[in-house]
């Protein structure tokens, strides 16, 4: 902070804050109490939400132990959960602390302030196994506190961005649900068909055929596992894909590890455009997951647990097939055929994969179906990018507003 700016700030144990702001321990501005654990029987059929350590409602109870103007903080686990109550009343479980605030502290402002300092609050945890926050440590935690009028303005700005993030989340959820319905319709009934026939795969349009993957695949290549460093490859480096690079029809090139220099000569199967990557060996939930690859990425290679599958493009639209193979009905069929003695790891043989049967529309209809679903995917992608922008905006606003660098 430059000398001119320091005139309006004072130095404190948590850094420079505006002269008009106070420094307060949480114990000075709230009554901190510990929640009470309930049995599952207690949580049945009640009126009020029950919050446990994860800060997600897990039942209902006929009483409440929080009041208005209250914040709940979970005491342990892998992250701190924060919930604020302006009007609602909840039962706060045994892994939570509740902060009942005094009159000159705005609940939304303190909630935002504590969220901003989540890492510091996490650092208060002690103990092994499942660390937790001691009450005294929370009581002595220090926060900066502007005058009430400024608290209200800061809270309103940050809450407005929160609302935008929440609305964007709802758009993502709604569009994702819409996509599920459209996939079910297009991948089983197609576009504008009126006549259907019964097959072993269920009812499909009369004009459609049945095809095994063996009849449309040109080749399957297995990768080679090589030693790597646990970080993604840079543009001028070579990477080996993780099995997590493919899921639900999507391919994420960022899920890779940089190959060690002396191992480069062993890597042999690179990522190619208009192909499908299949997870042939994985956990029971993730085995058989696939991802469509749009572009060539010559510096990324496949490990032995992934296949690169190429197709006869004269009869099959690969993008359409990626939707078909990631559609729940056919994805489930593939996972069901996975074998292995271990409950933690399953394997799909090439023979099993090649035998999988799918409904097979004419090529032009495949392309139209792929175009419709791709359009919905673009909408979802756009909403997710917008969410990231709002989250970055909020991060910047929190840094400026909660440190007094911007006054409102």
Buried (B, 14 or more C-beta within 10 A) or exposed (E): EEEEEEEEBEEEEEEBBBEEBBBBEBBBBBBBBBBBEBEEEBBEEBEBBBBBBBBEBBBBBEEBBBEEBBBBBBBBBEBBBBBBBEEEBBBBBEBBBBBBBEEEBBBBBBBBBBBBBBEBBBEBBEEEEEBBBEBEBBBEBBBBBBEEEBBBBBBEBBBEBBEBBEBBBEBBEEBBEEBEEBBEEBBBBBEEBEEBEEEEBEEBBEEBEEBBBEBBBEEBBBBBBBEBEEEBBEEEBBBBBBBBBBBEBBBEBEBBBBBEEEBEEEBEBBBBEBBBBBBBBBBBEBBBBBBBBEEEBEBBBBBEBBBBBBBEEEEBBBBBBBBBBBBEBBBEBBBEBBEEEEEEBBBBEBEBBBEBBBBBBBBEBBBBBBEBBBEBBEBBEBBBEBBEEBBEEBEEBBEBBBBBEEEB
